[in-house]
């Protein structure tokens, strides 16, 4: 979706300013938010793509004025409420007010956390067809503006580039975020010239590469 998170290549946001020696967390609540996102994700009631879409769909005035983990917390509250695991009055009160309905729940035990994080959540899947494109092919990104989740950056839509690598076959986030199945798709690394993306005033020596799924390409 064209949400507040999709600011790549846009003007008026200023330069990226890295924080020297940046700590892993900036506030005491942040590791608790991360822990809760991981623990509730194990319940299997939503995918990581759905979690990302919940963050993207937060109102822009909220998104632009909150920190990284405040956004994560708000998205988690949204998902928990949608799945009827908490109520809005419990979110407002910050504590349990009602008995939870009977539901078989998985538990993410402490001794399983480190191995799970080391393994990650691989999204590569066996291919059931051949890739449509190959290295060296010129392709154009489709000009789409879906109201649902997509991983195609807005600044590349309608732009032409060259395939530099065939990454493999992976879970398609646009489908998986909305409970429509993993629908694995081929993924490619595509390089664009800066002038293709931003016009003749862009530095001709600069290029930008993104990973893009096959349904995005023409």
C-alpha positions in Angstrom: 0.0 0.0 0.0 1.1 3.6 -0.4 1.5 4.1 3.3 3.6 6.3 5.5 6.4 3.8 5.4 7.1 4.1 1.7 9.3 7.2 1.6 12.2 5.8 -0.4 13.3 8.2 -3.1 11.0 11.0 -1.8 12.1 14.5 -1.2 11.6 16.8 1.8 12.5 14.2 4.4 16.1 15.2 4.7 19.2 13.0 4.7 19.6 9.8 6.6 21.7 10.6 9.7 23.2 7.4 11.2 23.7 7.5 15.0 27.3 6.8 15.9 27.7 3.8 18.2 23.9 3.3 18.2 22.7 1.0 20.9 20.5 -2.0 20.1 17.7 -0.5 22.2 17.1 3.2 23.1 14.5 2.7 25.9 13.7 0.0 28.5 10.3 -0.8 26.9 11.8 -1.6 23.5 13.1 -5.2 24.2 9.8 -6.0 25.9 8.0 -5.0 22.7 10.3 -7.1 20.6 9.8 -10.1 22.9 6.0 -9.8 22.7 6.1 -9.5 18.9 8.1 -12.7 18.7 6.1 -14.6 21.3 2.7 -13.7 19.8 4.0 -14.5 16.3 4.5 -18.1 17.4 0.8 -18.4 18.0 0.5 -18.8 14.2 -2.5 -16.5 14.0 -0.8 -14.1 11.5 2.3 -14.1 9.4 5.3 -11.8 9.5 4.0 -10.2 6.3 0.7 -9.5 8.1 2.6 -8.0 11.0 4.4 -5.7 8.5 1.1 -4.7 6.9 -0.3 -3.8 10.3 2.6 -1.4 10.8 2.2 0.1 7.3 -1.5 0.7 7.7 -1.2 2.9 10.8 -2.3 6.5 10.2 0.6 8.7 8.8 0.4 11.3 11.6 0.9 8.6 14.1 3.6 6.8 12.0 5.7 9.9 11.5 5.7 11.0 15.1 6.5 7.7 16.9 9.6 5.8 17.4 10.4 2.4 15.7 9.2 0.3 18.6 6.2 2.5 19.4 5.1 1.7 15.8 5.7 -2.1 16.4 3.7 -1.9 19.7 0.7 -0.2 18.0 0.7 -2.7 15.2 0.8 -5.6 17.7 -2.1 -4.1 19.6 -4.0 -3.9 16.4 -3.4 -7.5 15.5 -4.2 -8.8 19.0 -7.5 -6.8 18.9 -8.4 -8.1 15.4 -7.9 -11.7 16.6 -9.9 -11.0 19.8 -7.0 -11.8 22.1 -7.4 -8.4 23.8 -10.1 -5.8 23.8 -9.8 -2.1 23.3 -10.6 -1.3 26.9 -7.7 -3.7 28.0 -5.4 -1.9 25.6 -6.4 1.4 27.1 -6.0 0.1 30.7 -2.8 -1.7 30.0 -3.9 -4.8 31.8 -6.2 -7.8 31.6 -9.8 -7.0 32.2 -11.6 -10.1 30.8 -11.2 -13.8 30.7 -9.8 -14.9 27.3 -12.0 -17.1 25.2 -10.9 -20.8 25.0 -8.3 -21.0 22.3 -5.4 -23.5 21.7 -2.3 -21.4 22.1 1.3 -22.3 21.3 3.9 -21.2 23.9 7.3 -19.7 23.0 9.5 -20.9 25.9 12.6 -19.1 26.9 15.0 -21.9 26.1 13.7 -21.9 22.5 14.3 -18.2 21.8 18.0 -18.2 21.0 17.8 -21.3 18.6 14.8 -19.8 16.9 16.4 -16.4 16.3 19.6 -18.1 15.0 17.5 -20.1 12.6 15.4 -17.2 11.5 12.2 -17.7 9.4 13.4 -18.7 6.0 11.0 -17.7 3.2 12.7 -19.6 0.3 10.4 -22.3 -1.2 10.8 -25.0 -3.9 10.0 -23.7 -7.4 7.1 -25.2 -9.3 7.8 -23.4 -12.6 10.7 -21.8 -14.5 11.6 -18.1 -14.0 10.1 -15.9 -16.7 13.2 -13.6 -16.8 16.9 -14.0 -16.9 20.1 -12.0 -16.1 20.5 -9.2 -18.6 16.8 -8.8 -19.4 15.4 -5.3 -19.5 12.2 -5.1 -17.5 9.8 -2.5 -16.4 8.1 -2.3 -13.0 4.4 -2.4 -13.1 2.7 0.9 -12.2 0.5 -0.4 -9.3 -1.1 1.3 -6.3 -2.7 -1.5 -4.3 -4.6 -0.7 -1.1 -3.1 -3.9 0.3 0.5 -5.0 1.1 3.2 -4.9 -1.5 7.0 -4.9 -1.5 7.3 -2.9 -4.7 8.8 0.5 -3.7 6.7 3.4 -5.0 9.7 5.2 -6.5 10.4 2.3 -8.9 6.9 1.8 -10.3 6.7 2.3 -14.0 10.5 2.5 -14.2 12.8 0.3 -16.3 15.8 -1.6 -15.1 18.1 -4.6 -15.8 18.0 -7.9 -14.1 21.4 -8.6 -12.5 20.6 -11.8 -10.5 17.9 -14.4 -10.2 17.5 -14.7 -6.4 15.3 -17.8 -6.2 11.7 -18.6 -5.3 10.2 -17.1 -2.1 6.9 -16.6 -0.2 5.0 -13.8 -2.0 4.3 -11.1 0.7 1.4 -9.5 -1.2 -0.5 -12.8 -0.8 0.8 -14.0 2.5 0.0 -10.8 4.3 -3.7 -11.2 3.9 -4.1 -14.9 4.6 -4.3 -15.9 0.9 -1.4 -18.4 1.1 2.3 -18.2 0.5 2.0 -18.3 -3.3 5.8 -18.6 -3.9 7.1 -16.4 -6.7 10.5 -15.9 -8.4 12.5 -13.0 -7.1 15.1 -11.0 -9.1 17.7 -8.3 -8.3 17.0 -5.4 -10.6 19.3 -2.4 -11.2 18.1 1.1 -12.1 20.1 4.1 -13.2 19.5 7.1 -10.9 18.4 9.2 -13.9 15.8 6.6 -14.8 14.4 7.0 -11.3 14.8 10.7 -10.7 15.4 12.4 -14.0 18.3 14.1 -15.8 19.4 16.0 -12.7 20.4 12.8 -10.9 24.0 11.7 -10.7 24.7 9.6 -13.8 27.3 7.5 -11.9 24.7 6.3 -9.3 22.5 3.2 -9.7 20.0 1.6 -7.3 19.3 -2.1 -7.0 16.2 -3.7 -5.5 14.9 -7.2 -5.1 11.5 -7.5 -6.9 9.1 -10.4 -7.3 8.1 -11.7 -10.8 4.4 -10.4 -10.6 5.8 -6.9 -10.4 7.8 -7.2 -13.7 6.9 -6.6 -17.3 
